[in-house]
């Protein structure tokens, strides 16, 4: 990168002794889950992908993930007359009822206590059960309805040591017409009982494919999740007959357990990385999604792009003071973190304008990642070479 030799105020810093970084804390102010957001991920190949290490100051290298299918989720502001007035945004979702996939709208609220799901609504939907029962007159009708399902998607503040256990229900009512079972628009209710436990299991730096190419280096929390779902089907207020439950590809009291790791970062309202596992060992993930947000840019350009600050001289001679220059010429306080190419923290520093920083002092010749964080939370990384 060219040196910024413009007539602007140079920003220089004094350094601190090398020390470990600290865990991030998710709060309402740094988790922008807005009504205009669009979440984007790539479904990645899970072959030979290792599970993350647990604990403090980890480096999780997933830079070689290979995306195979994009996944996008868009949000919107609640419409007038929303059944959940406190909602701040909505998103389309679905509920699987055995052979039926119910389309619905979920209502979410962002507040100081977290991002919460308030409930769901759906329009009237009719499903033929002919492929299940063999009769063209058999059907399941789900009328238009709204139902409360209150749980936290992300709790605030969330940081190292945080743990959240929730128990809640998700339900839907309908009518079933299957004369062979003496059912003529019989009232039906499907209930899913959920027990979910989220625990912060580690924090550190995640290396991922950057949206524009190269590798992005991002500070993150690792949240380990266990999700237990129990399905029950009722007809006329009683447990549904076993034969009908089986015909709908359901099982009374069926319990399904999902194991996963979720990575969160600051200044993003979506997950950074999701790893799903086939069992409680949390080893060898079999399904992976990683963020493709445009803000995840490679280390070679992200510092200038995201913070408006660039470091020079680069390459730098051993023990040569490092200067920072801001494109807007404004003096500001920033935090610096120096990492090796594997993302391990080597030194951190805070500083003010007007003095050179010796943050690179003592480092051997090689390539490093200089992470620059501004007071308003913007963060970028520049590749620095010491010769």
C-alpha positions in Angstrom: 0.0 0.0 0.0 1.3 3.5 -0.9 2.3 5.8 2.0 -0.2 8.5 2.7 2.0 11.6 2.4 -0.9 14.0 2.3 -1.1 17.3 4.2 -3.3 15.8 6.9 -2.7 15.2 10.6 -0.6 12.1 11.2 -2.0 9.9 14.0 0.7 8.3 16.1 0.4 6.1 19.1 2.3 4.9 22.2 2.3 1.2 22.7 1.6 -1.1 25.6 3.4 -4.3 26.5 2.3 -7.4 24.5 -0.9 -8.8 26.1 -3.8 -11.0 25.2 -6.9 -9.4 23.7 -10.1 -9.3 25.7 -13.5 -10.9 24.8 -16.1 -8.8 23.0 -19.4 -8.1 24.6 -22.6 -8.1 22.6 -25.0 -5.2 23.4 -27.8 -3.4 21.7 -25.4 -0.7 20.5 -23.1 -3.1 18.6 -25.7 -5.6 17.3 -27.5 -3.8 14.5 -30.5 -6.1 14.0 -32.5 -3.6 12.0 -35.6 -3.7 9.9 -33.5 -2.9 6.7 -30.9 -5.7 7.3 -30.1 -8.5 4.9 -28.3 -11.5 6.3 -26.1 -13.4 3.9 -24.2 -16.7 4.3 -22.6 -19.3 2.2 -23.2 -23.0 2.9 -19.8 -24.6 2.9 -18.4 -28.1 2.3 -17.9 -29.8 5.7 -15.3 -32.3 4.5 -12.3 -32.4 6.8 -13.3 -29.4 8.8 -12.3 -29.4 12.4 -14.3 -28.3 15.4 -13.1 -25.1 17.1 -11.0 -25.1 20.2 -12.6 -23.8 23.4 -11.4 -21.2 25.8 -9.9 -17.7 25.8 -7.9 -15.9 23.1 -8.3 -18.7 20.5 -7.5 -18.4 16.8 -10.0 -20.3 14.6 -8.8 -20.7 11.1 -11.6 -21.4 8.7 -10.1 -19.4 5.8 -10.1 -22.4 3.5 -13.9 -23.0 3.6 -15.4 -23.6 0.2 -18.8 -22.1 -0.3 -21.3 -24.2 -2.4 -24.7 -22.4 -2.0 -25.6 -18.9 -0.9 -28.3 -18.3 1.7 -29.9 -14.8 2.1 -32.5 -13.6 4.7 -34.1 -10.2 4.4 -36.0 -8.3 7.1 -38.7 -5.6 6.9 -40.5 -3.2 9.2 -43.8 -4.5 10.7 -46.9 -3.5 8.8 -49.5 -1.3 10.2 -51.8 -3.2 12.6 -49.1 -5.7 13.5 -50.3 -8.4 16.0 -47.2 -7.7 17.9 -47.0 -3.9 18.4 -43.6 -4.0 20.2 -41.9 -5.7 17.2 -39.1 -3.8 15.5 -38.8 -6.0 12.4 -40.3 -9.1 10.6 -38.8 -11.9 8.7 -40.3 -14.8 6.6 -39.9 -18.2 8.2 -41.4 -21.7 8.1 -42.5 -24.4 10.4 -42.2 -28.1 9.4 -45.2 -30.3 10.3 -44.1 -33.7 9.2 -45.0 -33.7 5.5 -46.3 -30.1 5.7 -44.2 -26.9 5.5 -46.1 -24.0 6.9 -45.1 -20.5 5.7 -45.3 -17.7 8.2 -44.0 -14.3 9.4 -41.9 -14.0 12.6 -41.9 -10.8 14.6 -38.7 -9.7 16.4 -37.8 -7.0 18.8 -34.4 -5.4 19.4 -34.1 -3.9 22.9 -31.5 -3.4 25.7 -32.1 -7.0 26.9 -31.5 -8.6 23.6 -32.9 -9.6 20.2 -36.2 -11.4 20.9 -38.7 -13.4 19.0 -42.2 -12.3 20.0 -44.4 -14.6 17.9 -45.6 -15.6 14.5 -48.5 -15.1 12.1 -49.6 -17.0 9.0 -52.2 -16.7 6.3 -54.7 -19.5 5.6 -53.0 -22.4 4.0 -54.6 -25.7 2.8 -52.7 -28.9 2.2 -53.9 -32.0 0.4 -53.2 -35.2 2.3 -53.8 -37.4 -0.8 -50.1 -38.5 -1.0 -50.3 -39.5 2.6 -53.8 -41.1 2.9 -54.5 -41.9 -0.8 -57.8 -39.9 -0.8 -58.1 -36.7 -2.8 -60.7 -35.4 -0.3 -58.4 -35.6 2.7 -56.9 -32.3 3.8 -55.3 -30.2 6.5 -56.3 -26.6 6.8 -54.3 -24.1 8.8 -56.4 -20.9 9.2 -54.9 -17.4 9.5 -53.7 -17.0 13.0 -51.1 -15.3 15.2 -49.4 -17.0 18.1 -47.0 -15.9 20.8 -43.6 -17.6 20.9 -41.5 -15.4 23.2 -37.8 -16.2 23.4 -34.4 -14.5 23.0 -32.5 -15.0 19.9 -29.5 -13.2 21.4 -29.3 -12.0 25.0 -27.6 -8.7 26.0 -25.1 -8.3 27.4 -23.5 -11.5 26.2 -19.8 -12.2 26.8 -17.4 -14.6 28.3 -19.1 -16.6 31.1 -22.6 -15.9 29.8 -25.1 -18.7 29.7 -28.8 -18.6 28.7 -31.3 -21.4 29.2 -34.8 -21.0 27.8 -37.9 -23.2 27.7 -40.7 -22.1 25.4 -43.5 -23.4 23.1 -44.3 -22.9 19.4 -47.8 -24.0 18.3 -50.2 -23.9 15.5 -53.9 -24.8 15.2 -55.7 -26.3 12.2 -58.5 -28.6 11.0 -58.1 -32.1 9.7 -60.4 -33.9 7.3 -59.7 -37.6 7.0 -63.0 -39.6 6.9 -61.1 -42.9 7.2 -60.2 -41.8 10.7 -63.7 -40.4 11.3 -62.3 -36.9 11.2 -64.4 -34.1 9.6 -62.7 -30.8 10.1 -61.5 -32.0 13.5 -59.6 -29.3 15.5 -55.9 -30.0 15.5 -53.0 -28.5 17.4 -49.3 -29.1 16.9 -47.1 -28.1 19.8 -43.3 -28.0 19.7 -41.7 -27.7 23.2 -38.2 -26.2 23.0 -35.4 -26.3 25.5 -32.4 -24.3 24.4 -29.1 -23.7 26.1 -26.6 -21.1 24.8 -23.2 -20.9 26.6 -20.2 -18.8 25.6 -17.5 -21.4 25.2 -14.6 -19.3 23.9 -13.5 -16.0 22.3 -10.7 -15.0 20.0 -10.2 -14.4 16.3 -11.9 -16.1 13.3 -10.2 -16.3 9.9 -12.8 -16.6 7.1 -12.9 -16.2 3.3 -13.5 -12.4 2.7 -16.4 -11.3 0.6 -14.0 -9.6 -1.9 -11.3 -12.3 -1.8 -8.5 -13.0 0.5 -8.9 -13.7 4.3 -10.8 -11.7 6.8 -9.6 -11.6 10.5 -12.5 -11.0 12.9 -12.8 -10.9 16.7 -15.7 -13.1 17.8 -17.5 -15.0 20.6 -18.0 -18.7 20.3 -21.5 -19.7 21.6 -22.1 -23.4 22.0 -25.8 -24.4 21.6 -27.9 -27.4 22.5 -31.5 -27.3 21.2 -34.0 -30.0 22.2 -37.4 -30.1 20.4 -40.3 -32.3 21.4 -43.2 -32.6 19.0 -46.8 -33.4 20.0 -50.0 -33.6 17.9 -53.5 -33.2 19.4 -56.9 -33.8 17.8 -60.1 -32.8 19.6 -58.0 -31.9 22.6 -56.6 -35.4 22.9 -53.3 -37.0 21.7 -53.8 -37.8 18.0 -54.3 -41.5 17.0 -50.9 -43.2 16.4 -52.0 -44.2 12.8 -52.7 -40.6 11.8 -49.6 -39.3 13.5 -47.5 -41.9 11.5 -49.3 -41.1 8.3 -48.3 -37.4 8.7 -44.7 -38.5 9.1 -44.8 -37.4 12.8 -44.2 -39.2 16.0 -46.0 -38.4 19.2 -43.5 -37.0 21.7 -40.7 -37.3 19.2 -37.6 -35.6 20.5 -34.9 -34.1 18.2 -31.7 -32.7 19.5 -29.5 -30.2 17.6 -25.9 -29.5 18.5 -24.2 -26.4 17.1 -21.5 -23.7 17.5 -22.4 -20.1 16.6 -19.9 -17.3 16.2 -20.9 -13.6 16.8 -18.9 -10.4 16.1 -19.5 -6.8 17.0 -21.3 -4.4 14.6 -23.2 -7.1 12.8 -26.7 -8.4 13.4 -26.1 -11.9 12.0 -23.9 -14.8 12.9 -20.4 -14.9 11.6 -20.1 -18.7 11.4 -22.4 -21.6 12.2 -21.2 -25.2 12.7 -23.7 -28.0 13.1 -22.8 -31.5 14.5 -24.4 -34.9 14.3 -24.1 -35.7 18.0 -23.1 -34.4 21.5 -19.4 -34.8 20.9 -19.3 -31.5 19.0 -16.7 -33.0 16.7 -16.5 -33.1 12.9 -19.3 -30.7 11.8 -21.6 -32.0 9.1 -23.1 -28.6 8.1 -21.5 -25.2 7.9 -22.6 -21.6 7.1 -20.2 -18.6 7.0 -21.0 -14.9 6.6 -20.6 -13.3 3.2 -21.3 -9.8 4.4 -19.6 -7.1 2.3 -17.9 -5.7 5.4 -15.8 -8.8 5.7 -13.0 -7.7 3.5 -9.4 -9.0 3.3 -6.7 -7.8 5.5 -4.8 -6.1 2.7 -7.4 -3.4 2.2 -9.9 -3.4 5.1 -8.1 -0.9 7.4 -8.3 1.9 5.0 -11.7 0.9 3.7 -13.4 0.5 7.1 -11.7 3.0 9.3 -10.2 5.6 6.9 -6.8 5.0 8.5 -3.7 3.6 7.0 -0.3 2.7 8.5 3.1 3.6 7.1 5.9 3.1 6.3 5.0 -0.3 4.9 7.2 -2.3 4.5 8.7 -1.1 7.8 12.3 -1.6 9.0 12.9 -3.5 12.2 12.2 -1.2 15.3 11.2 1.7 13.0 8.3 3.8 14.5 5.0 3.3 12.8 2.8 6.2 11.7 -0.9 6.2 11.1 -2.7 8.7 8.8 -6.4 9.5 8.7 -8.0 10.3 5.4 -10.3 12.9 6.9 -7.4 14.6 8.8 -9.3 14.3 12.1 -7.4 13.4 15.3 -8.9 10.4 17.1 -8.1 7.7 19.6 -7.7 4.2 18.2 -6.7 0.8 19.5 -4.1 -1.3 17.8 -3.6 -5.1 17.9 -0.7 -6.8 16.1 -1.2 -10.5 15.1 0.8 -13.0 13.2 -0.6 -14.5 10.0 -2.4 -17.2 12.0 -4.3 -14.6 13.9 -2.5 -15.0 17.3 -2.2 -11.8 19.3 1.4 -10.5 19.7 0.9 -6.9 21.0 -1.8 -4.4 21.6 -1.6 -0.6 22.0 -3.8 2.5 22.5 -2.7 5.9 21.5 -3.4 9.5 20.7 -2.2 11.8 17.9 1.3 13.3 17.8 3.7 10.6 18.9 5.2 7.7 17.1 4.2 4.2 18.1 6.8 1.5 18.8 4.2 -1.3 18.7 6.2 -3.3 16.1 9.4 -3.1 18.2 11.0 -6.4 18.9 9.1 -8.3 16.2 11.3 -10.4 13.9 11.2 -9.9 10.1 8.0 -11.2 8.6 4.4 -10.4 7.8 1.9 -9.3 10.4 -1.7 -8.2 10.6 -2.3 -4.7 12.2 -5.9 -4.4 13.5 -7.2 -0.9 13.9 -10.2 -0.1 15.9 -11.8 3.3 16.2 -13.6 4.7 19.2 -17.0 4.4 17.4 -16.5 0.6 16.8 -15.2 0.5 13.2 -12.5 -2.1 12.8 -10.2 -3.0 10.0 -7.0 -4.9 9.4 -3.9 -4.0 7.4 -1.1 -6.3 6.4 2.3 -5.0 7.6 5.7 -6.3 6.5 8.7 -5.9 8.8 12.0 -6.1 6.9 
